[in-house]
Amino acid sequence: MAVALSPSVKPSIPAPAIVGELSAHCAGGVQTLQATCDGIPTLWSDAAHFRELLRYAKHEATPRFRMLLDLTAIDERLRAHRDGQPAADFTVVYHLMSLEGNADLRVKVALQGEKPSIPTITDLWCNANWYEREVWDLFGIEFTGHPDLRRILLPPTWVGHPLRKDHPARRTEMGHYALTPEKELAELEAMRFHPEQWGMKRTEGTTDYLFLNLGPNHPSVHGVFRVILQLEGEEIVDAVPDIGFHHRAAEKMGERQTWHTYIPYTDRIDYLGGVMNNFPYVMTVERMAGIEVPQRAQVIRIMLSELFRIASHLVFYGTMTQDLGQLSPVFYMFTDRERVFEIIEAICGFRMHPAWFRIGGVAADLPQGWDRMVREFLDYMPKRLAEYDKLVMKNRVFKARTKGIGAYTLDDALEWGVTGPGLRACGFDWDYRKRRPYGGFENFEFDVPTGSSGDCYDRVAMRVEEMRQSLRIIRQCLEHMPAGDYKARHPLTTPPIKDRTMRDIETLITHFLNVSWGPAIPPGEACLAIEATKGINSYYLVSDGETMSYRTRIRTPSFPHLQMIPAISRGALVADLIAIIGSIDFVMADVDR
Amino acid sequence: MNTLGIGLLNVFGILAALLLLAAVLTWVERRLLGFWQDRYGPNRVGFAGTLQIAADMIKILFKQDWVPPFAQRRIFVLAPAIVMVAVFFAFGVVPVTPNIGIGSDLNIGLLFVLAMSALSVYSVILAGWASNSKYSLLGGMRAAAQMLSYEVFMGLSLVGVITLAGSFNLSEIVAAQRDLWYVVPQFLGFVIFFIAGIAETHRLPFDLPEGENELGAGFHTEYSGMKFGMFFVGEYAGIVLISALITTLFLGGWYGPWLPPLAWFLLKTLAFVALFILLRAALPRLRYDQLMAYGWKVMLPLALVNLLVTGAIVVTRSA
């Protein structure tokens, strides 16, 4: 590790090249270029041309943008600062990514009117299906040609599209609610299961299919997740995931919480990832505010994130073995996780959701004796991991249940937007921390494990090895913890370091403003991502110069991963599906937000 | 009169002992699992949690006796009784010691045990079917396939023992092991019977009919209260039965130095019960088709080989 820590470098993005290439190939497709804080080439297109633009970017451009990382929308109707952007009531945002070329591309399409509509891109990317359904559900933007445009996060009986600016954010703004008998009947009727609605047949030839409703309450679906199975015997003919039971309007909350008070909400997105969730959020806000985070804060952040990565992977490891019927490992692993939480509690005062990162740094400095606790853990954990290798990874029954099960190729993974360990299990060593070092990761030595077969076994193996690498990173944090401030001395740091407040009127004023109203982040847009426990987690924030975000978009890795379940479980047995679900490693809050 | 008294004492003594053992096992299993899993298990009620059994009994007996409206009522109620009755019947012919045992001199003792344990399959299948729930049905289907196929080589694995002992009478089989336990000449048969026994009692790694992580609770998903309790008691009594049979057939039953016969029988049996629990703590579950393939492609041929070799040796010796 380099002793001198340098501030995080902006990722190098071949912006002009790709924009030039796209303008040359799609006449009239690229209309305006927009400058954003994150430096991602952002271009505006229109409903007539954008499909050709996206198709070209996916199949022919250099580099090829093969992954649809995110698809979302913005309600522009109340936005004040739109300098130079085409007029729009709604904007649909396509975020493409080229993993091979390590580049991003953002394409925006302006839509007008109360009932906007835009052609679908489900024929271009498989994973556009759920994203477009989500945009339809939350914004009421219609995607013409979409095969199955139903609500996805909200119940079918919901009225309105909540992420529109005119939809109330609080229950108290919505008027009196009464569950009349008619409403109750309608709700019950909406719950009735019709296989045809889910694209399934009741019979075929002489076969009568069995429909099994797995979840939302089931021991192995890791939360409130429902999969409807069409079975022949125990063989899965088709599986249709149903999500939304854990939807908590996290993105809508972003529009009514201040930049600072939104931090605890992020903790609860991937609720096993703890402060890891704060990371992309505060990084994005800092990028828009122009804050450079001091080195000590950077290293504290990395250390806590990696501790949480271990904690999250331990839960995954234990529950995965539990799903396959092995009863004991989960207890050992939760005991180890408790050790991680002891450290986190000593540093943050909380265990699962510390909300410890702040805009500009972390909440407080490390306590005395933190190094002893971390060192003890670093000495303790490798032995345990070696033991688990014998207990789980080398267990022949475990291998029989996971090898060759739920496998997908690298091409499938890119098509479906798979990131994180699930991508690396296919043999592609793409790790955000390595490819685009953020928050100081460029100063750390660690390896990125890769698999070869992309099956359940490899997905588990990736995470086991990642825990070892995280231990390496934490040891480097321990041995090279820099001295200095734990928070930036910047007017928008919230809450600001207080040592000068009583002596200096300027700091007193910013302190007063930041803790009473909250900081006002300059207008702009940015989307920064991290390698979260489960894959790429990004926050796309739009600031309108206010004390709260104009639009908060959370791209979570679990959402596209779940969408892939049908594709990899057809033809498998019910027991395999449980292994597949376990190996994906998701939490429903990360899917439904 | 005296013989009748001893007979009754035997009948009720064994019945009571088995019931008690099954009940105690519910506590023992949880404590042992806790011990192996770095946690306590039930340790609050009574000394080291032993009164947990009583607490559980009271709870389970006072629960509402509920039958789901969609279930086939009569069969639903009957199913849990079958497993208990079948296991208790089977125990009737197991010789605990030369003096303790109900029908241990039955000349078809071994066949009777196998017949009774085969009957207990009905309990699981009927429970799964009568529950009229899809998870239960899948559990019942799995149970039917699993138990029928493991039944086949369970019987075959014992033919070696029968050939060596020249009898189906369990007491005589034990007596024939006075000098050498059959676990030595019949090691393969012993292993096969043990594995079949795990499948027969549907314990991990062969607990597919329950398959908690896949099927909720499989065939007994819809059961609660004492009807559920009967499945539980039946399962534990089944474990004791298989362990007792292994002791009787392969480990020389009550034979052993220094200690009284009863102590030896109990020691050997309980050691196997503990092994059953250890297996549950250690192993993941196999998949349904893997289990079937393992049974038909590995265990059955092995059982046949064992039978052929044993037969050949016995014939050569007698010739």
Interface residues (C-beta under 8 A of the other chain):
Chain A: L210 F211 L212 N213 H218 P219 S220 G233 E234 T321 Q322 D323 L324 G325 Q326 L327 S328 F331 Y332 T335 N395 V397 F398 A400 R401 L573 V574 A575 D576 I578
Chain B: L33 W36 Q37 D38 R39 K134 Y135 L138 M141 R142 L204 P205 D207 G211 E212 N213 E214 L215 G216 R280 A281 A282 L283 P284 R285 L286 R287 Y288 D289 Q290
